[in-house]
Amino acid sequence: MLKQNRTANYSLEQVLDELERDYIASHPKSAAHVKRAAEVLPGGSTRTVLHFDPFPLVIARASGSQLVDLDGHTYTDFANDFTAAFYGHSDPVVVNALIDAIKNGLSFGGLNVYEEKLAREICSRFDSIDRVRFCNSGTEANLIALQLAKQATGRSKILAFTGGYHGSMLSFLGGKNINYGTSDFVFADFNSEESVEAAVAGVLHDLAAIVVEPMIGSGGGILAEVKFLSFLRNFSQKHGALLIFDEVQTARMARGGLQEIFGIRPDLTTLGKFLGGGGSFGAFGGAAAFMDLFDATRQGAIPHGGTFNNNIMSMAAGYAGYSRVGTPEAIAVANNRAAGLRQSLTQVAESAGVPIQLGGYGTIISIHFQSSLLTRPADIRTNAQQRKLVHLELLRRHVYAARRGTINLSLANSDEDVDHYVRAFADICEAHSPLLQN
Ligand SMILES: Cc1ncc(COP(=O)(O)O)c(C=O)c1O
């Protein structure tokens, strides 16, 4: 049987065929649900990243690091809601804070006591953030931060990076998209000073901002070189443009985000995902000089509405989670665990003769099957079929992971969970080494 044996004699297509059949046979309830949902939701879902073929799993419940699907299979979660579930599922501190908060009402249409607490926690942890505003998604945070940069500078152009992702309407991953207002963008290659200089050469006088992920997340887990970020810092200062760090994924890397590790202070930072404690969330913040343009007590302040900007659930869960679960100490423990996982993944791949590069940083680990280094998304060699092979094999071994090959450890992932992943990954490398070459 193909399933038990090494795949030296099988093509990738044959192996995928077998795995797909196995997956379909063991997930009848998810299959039926997705089929029914497709009558009212295009393709059966409402978030593209969750789609994978032959059909995505429908999750029935989650707790800690474990997920259970509609068919009753239990998985150890290594996708962790694409970084948003950093605190693990239903951490009791967060759940109790939510219950306490909603007992007193959900939607006041007035200020509440939680927003100031969460804002203070963020401002105290990020050196570059004097003041913060909340919104409902990372996409919205970036859209507003870019508009703020334009209004603050009176300019109109934005420099962004090919392969970067700043939200559903600010996606530079390539392919079709639903971007908004991209005629104002110019693009450069990540980690390339020459490319930045060439991209902005004709628009320097009109450059409002540079927006950059200090680690390209969705585009493949590629860390910026410190030299490159410090070049961007000096370059933007010299030319009167704002430097915006998108830390929607990377805020989790240290007490004050990846900017603390790099020792570089952007003008504005955008945040999202886990900082809402599981609720919809986005935030942008920075120097008072810029943020106070929103101060409604001032003449001519920039208006920034948003019915749910201070919604009780995100504010209460966000504050409890950030102050009591995602503490600097807990982050350090998780980063250590992730460092051990990186070592083990490299060892098992190498001993199976599979080429491997591990991108990402700390608790975000992007696996690429190649020996050549990656400095920008265009350097990625792993193809979609190889991703599918590893993904379906991981699911068979009760590991829930992202199709794109990224592990996002949560604070609930234990050493035993990590061992589970390493065992599954070792099996897959052993069985499919010939198919994972690049
Ligand atoms: C770096 C980065 N910025 C922005 C976003 C958009 O956040 P949201 O999905 O909350 O709109 C994401 C989401 O994946 C992201 O990874």
The ligand as an SDF file (V2000), in Angstrom:
LIG
                    3D

 16 16  0  0  0  0  0  0  0  0999 V2000
    0.9470   41.6870    8.1350 C   0  0  0  0  0  0  0  0  0  0  0  0
   -0.5460   41.7600    8.0220 C   0  0  0  0  0  0  0  0  0  0  0  0
   -1.1340   42.9590    7.9350 N   0  0  0  0  0  0  0  0  0  0  0  0
   -2.4620   43.0910    7.8590 C   0  0  0  0  0  0  0  0  0  0  0  0
   -3.2880   41.9930    7.8480 C   0  0  0  0  0  0  0  0  0  0  0  0
   -4.7660   42.1670    7.7300 C   0  0  0  0  0  0  0  0  0  0  0  0
   -5.4100   41.9080    8.9280 O   0  0  0  0  0  0  0  0  0  0  0  0
   -6.9620   41.5170    8.9170 P   0  0  0  0  0  0  0  0  0  0  0  0
   -7.0700   40.1610    8.3130 O   0  0  0  0  0  0  0  0  0  0  0  0
   -7.3730   41.5960   10.3560 O   0  0  0  0  0  0  0  0  0  0  0  0
   -7.6530   42.5560    8.0810 O   0  0  0  0  0  0  0  0  0  0  0  0
   -2.7310   40.7160    7.9540 C   0  0  0  0  0  0  0  0  0  0  0  0
   -3.5850   39.5190    7.9400 C   0  0  0  0  0  0  0  0  0  0  0  0
   -3.1860   38.4200    7.6590 O   0  0  0  0  0  0  0  0  0  0  0  0
   -1.3240   40.5990    8.0300 C   0  0  0  0  0  0  0  0  0  0  0  0
   -0.7320   39.3980    8.1130 O   0  0  0  0  0  0  0  0  0  0  0  0
  1  2  1  0
  2  3  1  0
  2 15  2  0
  3  4  2  0
  4  5  1  0
  5  6  1  0
  5 12  2  0
  6  7  1  0
  7  8  1  0
  8  9  2  0
  8 10  1  0
  8 11  1  0
 12 13  1  0
 12 15  1  0
 13 14  2  0
 15 16  1  0
M  END
$$$$
